[in-house]
Amino acid sequence: MQPGKTADTDEEAPLPPFSVQMSEQLGGVRGLIESSIPITLFIVVNFLGDRFHWWSLRTSLIVAVGAALSMAAYRLSRRESIRHAINGVFGIAIGAYLAWKSGDAKDIYLPGMILTGGYAVGMLASVAFRRPLVGWLWSVMLDKGETRWRDNPRLLRAFAWLTVLWAVVYLAKLGVQIQIYQEDDANLLGVVRLALGWPPYALLAALTVWQARRIIRATEPAPASAEVARPAD
């Protein structure tokens, strides 16, 4: 080992750039696009079929599920991660089954609405137990599983109010969707689903990453730079 260079210095790495962390959090631009393609196709195809009586709800469901399966198969064939594609397959498949059984297009959005409510309740419960969920998400997704945020009072408080903010946004999103669901407007519900999908999530993720990075820089010392060893005289 060179003089002035310690193992701690080797192990400590600076935080990735903001853009890299945001990409990890959101699954990248490709992940965002892929996750929205099946439901977007359903909204468009179902609207056309309903408006012009060109095809039935079943056709719209087949197109949406087929798109999700095709993207998963494509990623698998290229030996790429299929996490986002698989999530899309399960989500659209369950919703499609409910819509097919009821014969009502709006029921395809029920799993997403239930999941949104579950997220909100879980987040509020985690704050009540002083284990804010956003802190754990930060740890798993962006801090290599480290739990240092629990030992940093400022970071713990920040993750608590951020978790509450996430929960409030999810509850507001759910409230709007329930209102439209009760009005029995499947097409409008689809448009709202897209508008209240990843855009608010992206803004919340950006705020979370920015706040956490700001506090870490202010409260934790930066790793010492390695010194270059000089040859002996």
mmCIF file of the C-alpha atoms, coordinates in Angstrom:
data_MODEL
# 
_entry.id   MODEL 
# 
loop_
_atom_site.group_PDB 
_atom_site.id 
_atom_site.type_symbol 
_atom_site.label_atom_id 
_atom_site.label_alt_id 
_atom_site.label_comp_id 
_atom_site.label_asym_id 
_atom_site.label_entity_id 
_atom_site.label_seq_id 
_atom_site.pdbx_PDB_ins_code 
_atom_site.Cartn_x 
_atom_site.Cartn_y 
_atom_site.Cartn_z 
_atom_site.occupancy 
_atom_site.B_iso_or_equiv 
_atom_site.pdbx_formal_charge 
_atom_site.auth_seq_id 
_atom_site.auth_comp_id 
_atom_site.auth_asym_id 
_atom_site.auth_atom_id 
_atom_site.pdbx_PDB_model_num 
ATOM 1   C CA . MET A 1 1   ? 0.000   0.000   0.000   1.00 0.00 ? 1   MET A CA 1 
ATOM 2   C CA . GLN A 1 2   ? 1.348   3.429   -0.879  1.00 0.00 ? 2   GLN A CA 1 
ATOM 3   C CA . PRO A 1 3   ? 2.118   5.913   1.930   1.00 0.00 ? 3   PRO A CA 1 
ATOM 4   C CA . GLY A 1 4   ? -0.779  8.131   2.797   1.00 0.00 ? 4   GLY A CA 1 
ATOM 5   C CA . LYS A 1 5   ? -3.280  5.794   1.169   1.00 0.00 ? 5   LYS A CA 1 
ATOM 6   C CA . THR A 1 6   ? -5.614  3.793   3.385   1.00 0.00 ? 6   THR A CA 1 
ATOM 7   C CA . ALA A 1 7   ? -8.118  1.016   2.830   1.00 0.00 ? 7   ALA A CA 1 
ATOM 8   C CA . ASP A 1 8   ? -10.908 3.372   3.887   1.00 0.00 ? 8   ASP A CA 1 
ATOM 9   C CA . THR A 1 9   ? -9.952  5.702   1.068   1.00 0.00 ? 9   THR A CA 1 
ATOM 10  C CA . ASP A 1 10  ? -10.161 2.849   -1.425  1.00 0.00 ? 10  ASP A CA 1 
ATOM 11  C CA . GLU A 1 11  ? -13.570 1.742   -0.189  1.00 0.00 ? 11  GLU A CA 1 
ATOM 12  C CA . GLU A 1 12  ? -15.132 5.180   0.027   1.00 0.00 ? 12  GLU A CA 1 
ATOM 13  C CA . ALA A 1 13  ? -16.422 6.433   -3.291  1.00 0.00 ? 13  ALA A CA 1 
ATOM 14  C CA . PRO A 1 14  ? -18.042 9.809   -3.967  1.00 0.00 ? 14  PRO A CA 1 
ATOM 15  C CA . LEU A 1 15  ? -21.753 9.954   -4.660  1.00 0.00 ? 15  LEU A CA 1 
ATOM 16  C CA . PRO A 1 16  ? -22.616 9.416   -8.327  1.00 0.00 ? 16  PRO A CA 1 
ATOM 17  C CA . PRO A 1 17  ? -23.635 12.493  -10.317 1.00 0.00 ? 17  PRO A CA 1 
ATOM 18  C CA . PHE A 1 18  ? -27.199 13.711  -9.889  1.00 0.00 ? 18  PHE A CA 1 
ATOM 19  C CA . SER A 1 19  ? -28.167 12.568  -13.383 1.00 0.00 ? 19  SER A CA 1 
ATOM 20  C CA . VAL A 1 20  ? -26.869 9.054   -12.702 1.00 0.00 ? 20  VAL A CA 1 
ATOM 21  C CA . GLN A 1 21  ? -28.807 8.782   -9.455  1.00 0.00 ? 21  GLN A CA 1 
ATOM 22  C CA . MET A 1 22  ? -31.975 10.000  -11.132 1.00 0.00 ? 22  MET A CA 1 
ATOM 23  C CA . SER A 1 23  ? -31.509 7.444   -13.886 1.00 0.00 ? 23  SER A CA 1 
ATOM 24  C CA . GLU A 1 24  ? -31.168 4.676   -11.292 1.00 0.00 ? 24  GLU A CA 1 
ATOM 25  C CA . GLN A 1 25  ? -34.253 5.902   -9.432  1.00 0.00 ? 25  GLN A CA 1 
ATOM 26  C CA . LEU A 1 26  ? -36.483 6.099   -12.491 1.00 0.00 ? 26  LEU A CA 1 
ATOM 27  C CA . GLY A 1 27  ? -35.143 3.146   -14.435 1.00 0.00 ? 27  GLY A CA 1 
ATOM 28  C CA . GLY A 1 28  ? -33.815 5.463   -17.116 1.00 0.00 ? 28  GLY A CA 1 
ATOM 29  C CA . VAL A 1 29  ? -35.707 7.051   -19.976 1.00 0.00 ? 29  VAL A CA 1 
ATOM 30  C CA . ARG A 1 30  ? -36.159 3.652   -21.553 1.00 0.00 ? 30  ARG A CA 1 
ATOM 31  C CA . GLY A 1 31  ? -37.708 2.264   -18.370 1.00 0.00 ? 31  GLY A CA 1 
ATOM 32  C CA . LEU A 1 32  ? -40.182 5.128   -18.196 1.00 0.00 ? 32  LEU A CA 1 
ATOM 33  C CA . ILE A 1 33  ? -41.182 4.680   -21.831 1.00 0.00 ? 33  ILE A CA 1 
ATOM 34  C CA . GLU A 1 34  ? -41.538 0.919   -21.599 1.00 0.00 ? 34  GLU A CA 1 
ATOM 35  C CA . SER A 1 35  ? -43.641 1.073   -18.451 1.00 0.00 ? 35  SER A CA 1 
ATOM 36  C CA . SER A 1 36  ? -46.125 3.431   -20.117 1.00 0.00 ? 36  SER A CA 1 
ATOM 37  C CA . ILE A 1 37  ? -46.382 1.837   -23.576 1.00 0.00 ? 37  ILE A CA 1 
ATOM 38  C CA . PRO A 1 38  ? -48.921 -0.959  -22.777 1.00 0.00 ? 38  PRO A CA 1 
ATOM 39  C CA . ILE A 1 39  ? -51.385 1.254   -20.931 1.00 0.00 ? 39  ILE A CA 1 
ATOM 40  C CA . THR A 1 40  ? -50.966 4.021   -23.525 1.00 0.00 ? 40  THR A CA 1 
ATOM 41  C CA . LEU A 1 41  ? -51.771 1.577   -26.307 1.00 0.00 ? 41  LEU A CA 1 
ATOM 42  C CA . PHE A 1 42  ? -54.823 0.404   -24.419 1.00 0.00 ? 42  PHE A CA 1 
ATOM 43  C CA . ILE A 1 43  ? -56.076 3.965   -23.951 1.00 0.00 ? 43  ILE A CA 1 
ATOM 44  C CA . VAL A 1 44  ? -55.659 4.827   -27.646 1.00 0.00 ? 44  VAL A CA 1 
ATOM 45  C CA . VAL A 1 45  ? -56.978 1.526   -29.046 1.00 0.00 ? 45  VAL A CA 1 
ATOM 46  C CA . ASN A 1 46  ? -59.903 1.398   -26.647 1.00 0.00 ? 46  ASN A CA 1 
ATOM 47  C CA . PHE A 1 47  ? -60.842 4.998   -27.399 1.00 0.00 ? 47  PHE A CA 1 
ATOM 48  C CA . LEU A 1 48  ? -60.880 4.304   -31.149 1.00 0.00 ? 48  LEU A CA 1 
ATOM 49  C CA . GLY A 1 49  ? -62.848 1.107   -30.716 1.00 0.00 ? 49  GLY A CA 1 
ATOM 50  C CA . ASP A 1 50  ? -65.347 2.735   -28.395 1.00 0.00 ? 50  ASP A CA 1 
ATOM 51  C CA . ARG A 1 51  ? -65.688 5.893   -30.480 1.00 0.00 ? 51  ARG A CA 1 
ATOM 52  C CA . PHE A 1 52  ? -66.006 4.340   -33.936 1.00 0.00 ? 52  PHE A CA 1 
ATOM 53  C CA . HIS A 1 53  ? -67.172 0.846   -32.999 1.00 0.00 ? 53  HIS A CA 1 
ATOM 54  C CA . TRP A 1 54  ? -64.278 -0.695  -34.906 1.00 0.00 ? 54  TRP A CA 1 
ATOM 55  C CA . TRP A 1 55  ? -63.495 -3.439  -32.367 1.00 0.00 ? 55  TRP A CA 1 
ATOM 56  C CA . SER A 1 56  ? -64.434 -4.694  -28.930 1.00 0.00 ? 56  SER A CA 1 
ATOM 57  C CA . LEU A 1 57  ? -62.841 -4.196  -25.515 1.00 0.00 ? 57  LEU A CA 1 
ATOM 58  C CA . ARG A 1 58  ? -61.256 -7.629  -25.881 1.00 0.00 ? 58  ARG A CA 1 
ATOM 59  C CA . THR A 1 59  ? -59.158 -6.427  -28.829 1.00 0.00 ? 59  THR A CA 1 
ATOM 60  C CA . SER A 1 60  ? -57.884 -3.457  -26.824 1.00 0.00 ? 60  SER A CA 1 
ATOM 61  C CA . LEU A 1 61  ? -56.922 -5.751  -23.956 1.00 0.00 ? 61  LEU A CA 1 
ATOM 62  C CA . ILE A 1 62  ? -55.093 -8.146  -26.272 1.00 0.00 ? 62  ILE A CA 1 
ATOM 63  C CA . VAL A 1 63  ? -53.098 -5.287  -27.814 1.00 0.00 ? 63  VAL A CA 1 
ATOM 64  C CA . ALA A 1 64  ? -52.032 -3.974  -24.386 1.00 0.00 ? 64  ALA A CA 1 
ATOM 65  C CA . VAL A 1 65  ? -51.043 -7.367  -22.954 1.00 0.00 ? 65  VAL A CA 1 
ATOM 66  C CA . GLY A 1 66  ? -49.321 -8.307  -26.215 1.00 0.00 ? 66  GLY A CA 1 
ATOM 67  C CA . ALA A 1 67  ? -47.224 -5.135  -26.123 1.00 0.00 ? 67  ALA A CA 1 
ATOM 68  C CA . ALA A 1 68  ? -46.104 -5.822  -22.542 1.00 0.00 ? 68  ALA A CA 1 
ATOM 69  C CA . LEU A 1 69  ? -45.186 -9.418  -23.368 1.00 0.00 ? 69  LEU A CA 1 
ATOM 70  C CA . SER A 1 70  ? -43.339 -8.380  -26.529 1.00 0.00 ? 70  SER A CA 1 
ATOM 71  C CA . MET A 1 71  ? -41.152 -5.880  -24.669 1.00 0.00 ? 71  MET A CA 1 
ATOM 72  C CA . ALA A 1 72  ? -40.320 -8.454  -21.996 1.00 0.00 ? 72  ALA A CA 1 
ATOM 73  C CA . ALA A 1 73  ? -39.447 -11.050 -24.651 1.00 0.00 ? 73  ALA A CA 1 
ATOM 74  C CA . TYR A 1 74  ? -37.268 -8.549  -26.547 1.00 0.00 ? 74  TYR A CA 1 
ATOM 75  C CA . ARG A 1 75  ? -35.280 -7.640  -23.450 1.00 0.00 ? 75  ARG A CA 1 
ATOM 76  C CA . LEU A 1 76  ? -34.921 -11.296 -22.527 1.00 0.00 ? 76  LEU A CA 1 
ATOM 77  C CA . SER A 1 77  ? -33.629 -12.157 -26.004 1.00 0.00 ? 77  SER A CA 1 
ATOM 78  C CA . ARG A 1 78  ? -30.935 -9.498  -25.594 1.00 0.00 ? 78  ARG A CA 1 
ATOM 79  C CA . ARG A 1 79  ? -30.037 -10.711 -22.080 1.00 0.00 ? 79  ARG A CA 1 
ATOM 80  C CA . GLU A 1 80  ? -31.041 -7.359  -20.637 1.00 0.00 ? 80  GLU A CA 1 
ATOM 81  C CA . SER A 1 81  ? -32.799 -6.622  -17.366 1.00 0.00 ? 81  SER A CA 1 
ATOM 82  C CA . ILE A 1 82  ? -36.523 -7.294  -17.661 1.00 0.00 ? 82  ILE A CA 1 
ATOM 83  C CA . ARG A 1 83  ? -37.508 -5.881  -14.268 1.00 0.00 ? 83  ARG A CA 1 
ATOM 84  C CA . HIS A 1 84  ? -39.502 -2.954  -15.653 1.00 0.00 ? 84  HIS A CA 1 
ATOM 85  C CA . ALA A 1 85  ? -40.990 -5.057  -18.451 1.00 0.00 ? 85  ALA A CA 1 
ATOM 86  C CA . ILE A 1 86  ? -42.090 -7.804  -16.044 1.00 0.00 ? 86  ILE A CA 1 
ATOM 87  C CA . ASN A 1 87  ? -43.697 -5.237  -13.744 1.00 0.00 ? 87  ASN A CA 1 
ATOM 88  C CA . GLY A 1 88  ? -45.600 -3.945  -16.745 1.00 0.00 ? 88  GLY A CA 1 
ATOM 89  C CA . VAL A 1 89  ? -46.712 -7.446  -17.745 1.00 0.00 ? 89  VAL A CA 1 
ATOM 90  C CA . PHE A 1 90  ? -48.118 -8.276  -14.323 1.00 0.00 ? 90  PHE A CA 1 
ATOM 91  C CA . GLY A 1 91  ? -49.811 -4.908  -13.913 1.00 0.00 ? 91  GLY A CA 1 
ATOM 92  C CA . ILE A 1 92  ? -51.502 -4.889  -17.303 1.00 0.00 ? 92  ILE A CA 1 
ATOM 93  C CA . ALA A 1 93  ? -52.387 -8.597  -17.136 1.00 0.00 ? 93  ALA A CA 1 
ATOM 94  C CA . ILE A 1 94  ? -54.252 -8.325  -13.833 1.00 0.00 ? 94  ILE A CA 1 
ATOM 95  C CA . GLY A 1 95  ? -56.077 -5.188  -14.936 1.00 0.00 ? 95  GLY A CA 1 
ATOM 96  C CA . ALA A 1 96  ? -56.929 -6.760  -18.283 1.00 0.00 ? 96  ALA A CA 1 
ATOM 97  C CA . TYR A 1 97  ? -58.386 -9.804  -16.549 1.00 0.00 ? 97  TYR A CA 1 
ATOM 98  C CA . LEU A 1 98  ? -60.611 -7.643  -14.336 1.00 0.00 ? 98  LEU A CA 1 
ATOM 99  C CA . ALA A 1 99  ? -61.775 -5.564  -17.307 1.00 0.00 ? 99  ALA A CA 1 
ATOM 100 C CA . TRP A 1 100 ? -62.453 -8.702  -19.385 1.00 0.00 ? 100 TRP A CA 1 
ATOM 101 C CA . LYS A 1 101 ? -64.472 -10.331 -16.595 1.00 0.00 ? 101 LYS A CA 1 
ATOM 102 C CA . SER A 1 102 ? -66.582 -7.229  -15.921 1.00 0.00 ? 102 SER A CA 1 
ATOM 103 C CA . GLY A 1 103 ? -66.799 -6.043  -19.528 1.00 0.00 ? 103 GLY A CA 1 
ATOM 104 C CA . ASP A 1 104 ? -65.950 -2.532  -18.331 1.00 0.00 ? 104 ASP A CA 1 
ATOM 105 C CA . ALA A 1 105 ? -62.755 -0.883  -19.631 1.00 0.00 ? 105 ALA A CA 1 
ATOM 106 C CA . LYS A 1 106 ? -62.296 1.244   -16.522 1.00 0.00 ? 106 LYS A CA 1 
ATOM 107 C CA . ASP A 1 107 ? -61.560 -1.846  -14.416 1.00 0.00 ? 107 ASP A CA 1 
ATOM 108 C CA . ILE A 1 108 ? -58.157 -2.198  -16.059 1.00 0.00 ? 108 ILE A CA 1 
ATOM 109 C CA . TYR A 1 109 ? -57.052 0.671   -13.839 1.00 0.00 ? 109 TYR A CA 1 
ATOM 110 C CA . LEU A 1 110 ? -58.201 -0.912  -10.566 1.00 0.00 ? 110 LEU A CA 1 
ATOM 111 C CA . PRO A 1 111 ? -54.895 -2.677  -9.704  1.00 0.00 ? 111 PRO A CA 1 
ATOM 112 C CA . GLY A 1 112 ? -53.001 0.566   -10.119 1.00 0.00 ? 112 GLY A CA 1 
ATOM 113 C CA . MET A 1 113 ? -55.472 2.438   -7.939  1.00 0.00 ? 113 MET A CA 1 
ATOM 114 C CA . ILE A 1 114 ? -55.276 -0.199  -5.211  1.00 0.00 ? 114 ILE A CA 1 
ATOM 115 C CA . LEU A 1 115 ? -51.485 -0.178  -5.373  1.00 0.00 ? 115 LEU A CA 1 
ATOM 116 C CA . THR A 1 116 ? -51.438 3.616   -5.107  1.00 0.00 ? 116 THR A CA 1 
ATOM 117 C CA . GLY A 1 117 ? -53.565 3.491   -1.964  1.00 0.00 ? 117 GLY A CA 1 
ATOM 118 C CA . GLY A 1 118 ? -51.350 0.764   -0.513  1.00 0.00 ? 118 GLY A CA 1 
ATOM 119 C CA . TYR A 1 119 ? -48.241 2.846   -1.121  1.00 0.00 ? 119 TYR A CA 1 
ATOM 120 C CA . ALA A 1 120 ? -49.767 5.843   0.642   1.00 0.00 ? 120 ALA A CA 1 
ATOM 121 C CA . VAL A 1 121 ? -50.850 3.849   3.700   1.00 0.00 ? 121 VAL A CA 1 
ATOM 122 C CA . GLY A 1 122 ? -47.497 2.073   3.924   1.00 0.00 ? 122 GLY A CA 1 
ATOM 123 C CA . MET A 1 123 ? -45.594 5.350   3.732   1.00 0.00 ? 123 MET A CA 1 
ATOM 124 C CA . LEU A 1 124 ? -47.631 7.008   6.478   1.00 0.00 ? 124 LEU A CA 1 
ATOM 125 C CA . ALA A 1 125 ? -47.277 3.926   8.675   1.00 0.00 ? 125 ALA A CA 1 
ATOM 126 C CA . SER A 1 126 ? -43.509 3.901   8.181   1.00 0.00 ? 126 SER A CA 1 
ATOM 127 C CA . VAL A 1 127 ? -43.285 7.510   9.377   1.00 0.00 ? 127 VAL A CA 1 
ATOM 128 C CA . ALA A 1 128 ? -45.390 6.688   12.452  1.00 0.00 ? 128 ALA A CA 1 
ATOM 129 C CA . PHE A 1 129 ? -42.891 3.933   13.330  1.00 0.00 ? 129 PHE A CA 1 
ATOM 130 C CA . ARG A 1 130 ? -39.930 6.256   12.658  1.00 0.00 ? 130 ARG A CA 1 
ATOM 131 C CA . ARG A 1 131 ? -38.777 4.147   9.737   1.00 0.00 ? 131 ARG A CA 1 
ATOM 132 C CA . PRO A 1 132 ? -39.684 6.407   6.783   1.00 0.00 ? 132 PRO A CA 1 
ATOM 133 C CA . LEU A 1 133 ? -40.045 4.321   3.654   1.00 0.00 ? 133 LEU A CA 1 
ATOM 134 C CA . VAL A 1 134 ? -38.345 6.852   1.407   1.00 0.00 ? 134 VAL A CA 1 
ATOM 135 C CA . GLY A 1 135 ? -35.204 6.449   3.540   1.00 0.00 ? 135 GLY A CA 1 
ATOM 136 C CA . TRP A 1 136 ? -35.181 2.710   2.897   1.00 0.00 ? 136 TRP A CA 1 
ATOM 137 C CA . LEU A 1 137 ? -35.755 3.274   -0.812  1.00 0.00 ? 137 LEU A CA 1 
ATOM 138 C CA . TRP A 1 138 ? -32.823 5.682   -0.872  1.00 0.00 ? 138 TRP A CA 1 
ATOM 139 C CA . SER A 1 139 ? -30.658 3.105   0.905   1.00 0.00 ? 139 SER A CA 1 
ATOM 140 C CA . VAL A 1 140 ? -31.544 0.195   -1.373  1.00 0.00 ? 140 VAL A CA 1 
ATOM 141 C CA . MET A 1 141 ? -31.612 2.017   -4.698  1.00 0.00 ? 141 MET A CA 1 
ATOM 142 C CA . LEU A 1 142 ? -29.003 4.755   -4.375  1.00 0.00 ? 142 LEU A CA 1 
ATOM 143 C CA . ASP A 1 143 ? -26.763 4.155   -1.338  1.00 0.00 ? 143 ASP A CA 1 
ATOM 144 C CA . LYS A 1 144 ? -25.678 0.527   -1.860  1.00 0.00 ? 144 LYS A CA 1 
ATOM 145 C CA . GLY A 1 145 ? -27.822 -0.715  1.013   1.00 0.00 ? 145 GLY A CA 1 
ATOM 146 C CA . GLU A 1 146 ? -26.153 1.518   3.615   1.00 0.00 ? 146 GLU A CA 1 
ATOM 147 C CA . THR A 1 147 ? -28.241 2.542   6.656   1.00 0.00 ? 147 THR A CA 1 
ATOM 148 C CA . ARG A 1 148 ? -26.223 5.610   7.598   1.00 0.00 ? 148 ARG A CA 1 
ATOM 149 C CA . TRP A 1 149 ? -29.285 7.771   7.069   1.00 0.00 ? 149 TRP A CA 1 
ATOM 150 C CA . ARG A 1 150 ? -30.775 6.365   10.298  1.00 0.00 ? 150 ARG A CA 1 
ATOM 151 C CA . ASP A 1 151 ? -27.810 7.708   12.273  1.00 0.00 ? 151 ASP A CA 1 
ATOM 152 C CA . ASN A 1 152 ? -28.044 11.159  10.719  1.00 0.00 ? 152 ASN A CA 1 
ATOM 153 C CA . PRO A 1 153 ? -30.813 13.158  12.505  1.00 0.00 ? 153 PRO A CA 1 
ATOM 154 C CA . ARG A 1 154 ? -31.124 15.712  9.697   1.00 0.00 ? 154 ARG A CA 1 
ATOM 155 C CA . LEU A 1 155 ? -31.348 13.026  7.039   1.00 0.00 ? 155 LEU A CA 1 
ATOM 156 C CA . LEU A 1 156 ? -33.857 11.051  9.111   1.00 0.00 ? 156 LEU A CA 1 
ATOM 157 C CA . ARG A 1 157 ? -36.096 14.111  9.525   1.00 0.00 ? 157 ARG A CA 1 
ATOM 158 C CA . ALA A 1 158 ? -35.810 14.914  5.820   1.00 0.00 ? 158 ALA A CA 1 
ATOM 159 C CA . PHE A 1 159 ? -36.810 11.407  4.796   1.00 0.00 ? 159 PHE A CA 1 
ATOM 160 C CA . ALA A 1 160 ? -39.738 11.554  7.225   1.00 0.00 ? 160 ALA A CA 1 
ATOM 161 C CA . TRP A 1 161 ? -41.277 14.685  5.699   1.00 0.00 ? 161 TRP A CA 1 
ATOM 162 C CA . LEU A 1 162 ? -40.423 13.499  2.197   1.00 0.00 ? 162 LEU A CA 1 
ATOM 163 C CA . THR A 1 163 ? -42.245 10.238  2.888   1.00 0.00 ? 163 THR A CA 1 
ATOM 164 C CA . VAL A 1 164 ? -45.295 12.192  4.063   1.00 0.00 ? 164 VAL A CA 1 
ATOM 165 C CA . LEU A 1 165 ? -45.116 14.317  0.913   1.00 0.00 ? 165 LEU A CA 1 
ATOM 166 C CA . TRP A 1 166 ? -44.988 11.202  -1.274  1.00 0.00 ? 166 TRP A CA 1 
ATOM 167 C CA . ALA A 1 167 ? -47.990 9.782   0.582   1.00 0.00 ? 167 ALA A CA 1 
ATOM 168 C CA . VAL A 1 168 ? -50.002 12.989  0.158   1.00 0.00 ? 168 VAL A CA 1 
ATOM 169 C CA . VAL A 1 169 ? -49.308 13.044  -3.578  1.00 0.00 ? 169 VAL A CA 1 
ATOM 170 C CA . TYR A 1 170 ? -50.351 9.399   -3.905  1.00 0.00 ? 170 TYR A CA 1 
ATOM 171 C CA . LEU A 1 171 ? -53.556 10.041  -1.951  1.00 0.00 ? 171 LEU A CA 1 
ATOM 172 C CA . ALA A 1 172 ? -54.384 13.048  -4.121  1.00 0.00 ? 172 ALA A CA 1 
ATOM 173 C CA . LYS A 1 173 ? -53.753 10.965  -7.226  1.00 0.00 ? 173 LYS A CA 1 
ATOM 174 C CA . LEU A 1 174 ? -56.005 8.211   -5.883  1.00 0.00 ? 174 LEU A CA 1 
ATOM 175 C CA . GLY A 1 175 ? -58.755 10.669  -4.993  1.00 0.00 ? 175 GLY A CA 1 
ATOM 176 C CA . VAL A 1 176 ? -58.856 12.063  -8.526  1.00 0.00 ? 176 VAL A CA 1 
ATOM 177 C CA . GLN A 1 177 ? -58.940 8.566   -10.032 1.00 0.00 ? 177 GLN A CA 1 
ATOM 178 C CA . ILE A 1 178 ? -61.736 7.397   -7.716  1.00 0.00 ? 178 ILE A CA 1 
ATOM 179 C CA . GLN A 1 179 ? -63.844 10.415  -8.644  1.00 0.00 ? 179 GLN A CA 1 
ATOM 180 C CA . ILE A 1 180 ? -63.476 9.723   -12.365 1.00 0.00 ? 180 ILE A CA 1 
ATOM 181 C CA . TYR A 1 181 ? -63.985 5.981   -11.843 1.00 0.00 ? 181 TYR A CA 1 
ATOM 182 C CA . GLN A 1 182 ? -67.325 6.691   -10.169 1.00 0.00 ? 182 GLN A CA 1 
ATOM 183 C CA . GLU A 1 183 ? -68.301 8.910   -13.105 1.00 0.00 ? 183 GLU A CA 1 
ATOM 184 C CA . ASP A 1 184 ? -67.816 5.853   -15.356 1.00 0.00 ? 184 ASP A CA 1 
ATOM 185 C CA . ASP A 1 185 ? -65.551 7.593   -17.883 1.00 0.00 ? 185 ASP A CA 1 
ATOM 186 C CA . ALA A 1 186 ? -62.936 5.013   -18.863 1.00 0.00 ? 186 ALA A CA 1 
ATOM 187 C CA . ASN A 1 187 ? -61.279 7.190   -21.507 1.00 0.00 ? 187 ASN A CA 1 
ATOM 188 C CA . LEU A 1 188 ? -60.801 10.151  -19.185 1.00 0.00 ? 188 LEU A CA 1 
ATOM 189 C CA . LEU A 1 189 ? -59.581 7.828   -16.455 1.00 0.00 ? 189 LEU A CA 1 
ATOM 190 C CA . GLY A 1 190 ? -56.905 6.549   -18.835 1.00 0.00 ? 190 GLY A CA 1 
ATOM 191 C CA . VAL A 1 191 ? -55.705 10.044  -19.696 1.00 0.00 ? 191 VAL A CA 1 
ATOM 192 C CA . VAL A 1 192 ? -55.559 10.985  -16.007 1.00 0.00 ? 192 VAL A CA 1 
ATOM 193 C CA . ARG A 1 193 ? -53.685 7.779   -15.264 1.00 0.00 ? 193 ARG A CA 1 
ATOM 194 C CA . LEU A 1 194 ? -50.957 8.812   -17.698 1.00 0.00 ? 194 LEU A CA 1 
ATOM 195 C CA . ALA A 1 195 ? -50.856 12.451  -16.564 1.00 0.00 ? 195 ALA A CA 1 
ATOM 196 C CA . LEU A 1 196 ? -50.605 11.455  -12.891 1.00 0.00 ? 196 LEU A CA 1 
ATOM 197 C CA . GLY A 1 197 ? -48.231 8.568   -13.556 1.00 0.00 ? 197 GLY A CA 1 
ATOM 198 C CA . TRP A 1 198 ? -44.495 9.101   -13.915 1.00 0.00 ? 198 TRP A CA 1 
ATOM 199 C CA . PRO A 1 199 ? -44.394 12.952  -14.127 1.00 0.00 ? 199 PRO A CA 1 
ATOM 200 C CA . PRO A 1 200 ? -45.255 13.488  -10.407 1.00 0.00 ? 200 PRO A CA 1 
ATOM 201 C CA . TYR A 1 201 ? -43.065 10.509  -9.529  1.00 0.00 ? 201 TYR A CA 1 
ATOM 202 C CA . ALA A 1 202 ? -40.139 12.033  -11.418 1.00 0.00 ? 202 ALA A CA 1 
ATOM 203 C CA . LEU A 1 203 ? -40.559 15.356  -9.600  1.00 0.00 ? 203 LEU A CA 1 
ATOM 204 C CA . LEU A 1 204 ? -40.751 13.633  -6.201  1.00 0.00 ? 204 LEU A CA 1 
ATOM 205 C CA . ALA A 1 205 ? -37.699 11.522  -6.994  1.00 0.00 ? 205 ALA A CA 1 
ATOM 206 C CA . ALA A 1 206 ? -35.751 14.596  -8.081  1.00 0.00 ? 206 ALA A CA 1 
ATOM 207 C CA . LEU A 1 207 ? -36.661 16.432  -4.870  1.00 0.00 ? 207 LEU A CA 1 
ATOM 208 C CA . THR A 1 208 ? -35.708 13.407  -2.763  1.00 0.00 ? 208 THR A CA 1 
ATOM 209 C CA . VAL A 1 209 ? -32.316 12.921  -4.417  1.00 0.00 ? 209 VAL A CA 1 
ATOM 210 C CA . TRP A 1 210 ? -31.509 16.632  -4.247  1.00 0.00 ? 210 TRP A CA 1 
ATOM 211 C CA . GLN A 1 211 ? -32.452 16.942  -0.574  1.00 0.00 ? 211 GLN A CA 1 
ATOM 212 C CA . ALA A 1 212 ? -30.554 13.824  0.481   1.00 0.00 ? 212 ALA A CA 1 
ATOM 213 C CA . ARG A 1 213 ? -27.411 14.818  -1.413  1.00 0.00 ? 213 ARG A CA 1 
ATOM 214 C CA . ARG A 1 214 ? -27.540 18.337  0.059   1.00 0.00 ? 214 ARG A CA 1 
ATOM 215 C CA . ILE A 1 215 ? -27.756 17.047  3.630   1.00 0.00 ? 215 ILE A CA 1 
ATOM 216 C CA . ILE A 1 216 ? -25.063 14.397  3.138   1.00 0.00 ? 216 ILE A CA 1 
ATOM 217 C CA . ARG A 1 217 ? -22.643 16.977  1.770   1.00 0.00 ? 217 ARG A CA 1 
ATOM 218 C CA . ALA A 1 218 ? -23.383 19.311  4.706   1.00 0.00 ? 218 ALA A CA 1 
ATOM 219 C CA . THR A 1 219 ? -23.156 16.729  7.500   1.00 0.00 ? 219 THR A CA 1 
ATOM 220 C CA . GLU A 1 220 ? -20.695 14.064  6.380   1.00 0.00 ? 220 GLU A CA 1 
ATOM 221 C CA . PRO A 1 221 ? -16.991 14.686  5.716   1.00 0.00 ? 221 PRO A CA 1 
ATOM 222 C CA . ALA A 1 222 ? -15.792 14.108  2.190   1.00 0.00 ? 222 ALA A CA 1 
ATOM 223 C CA . PRO A 1 223 ? -13.378 11.183  1.735   1.00 0.00 ? 223 PRO A CA 1 
ATOM 224 C CA . ALA A 1 224 ? -9.747  12.221  1.912   1.00 0.00 ? 224 ALA A CA 1 
ATOM 225 C CA . SER A 1 225 ? -7.883  12.317  -1.360  1.00 0.00 ? 225 SER A CA 1 
ATOM 226 C CA . ALA A 1 226 ? -5.187  9.729   -1.820  1.00 0.00 ? 226 ALA A CA 1 
ATOM 227 C CA . GLU A 1 227 ? -1.676  11.085  -1.714  1.00 0.00 ? 227 GLU A CA 1 
ATOM 228 C CA . VAL A 1 228 ? 0.753   10.154  -4.421  1.00 0.00 ? 228 VAL A CA 1 
ATOM 229 C CA . ALA A 1 229 ? 3.829   8.412   -3.030  1.00 0.00 ? 229 ALA A CA 1 
ATOM 230 C CA . ARG A 1 230 ? 7.143   10.087  -3.770  1.00 0.00 ? 230 ARG A CA 1 
ATOM 231 C CA . PRO A 1 231 ? 10.226  8.057   -4.640  1.00 0.00 ? 231 PRO A CA 1 
ATOM 232 C CA . ALA A 1 232 ? 12.837  7.839   -1.903  1.00 0.00 ? 232 ALA A CA 1 
ATOM 233 C CA . ASP A 1 233 ? 15.808  10.170  -2.246  1.00 0.00 ? 233 ASP A CA 1 
# 
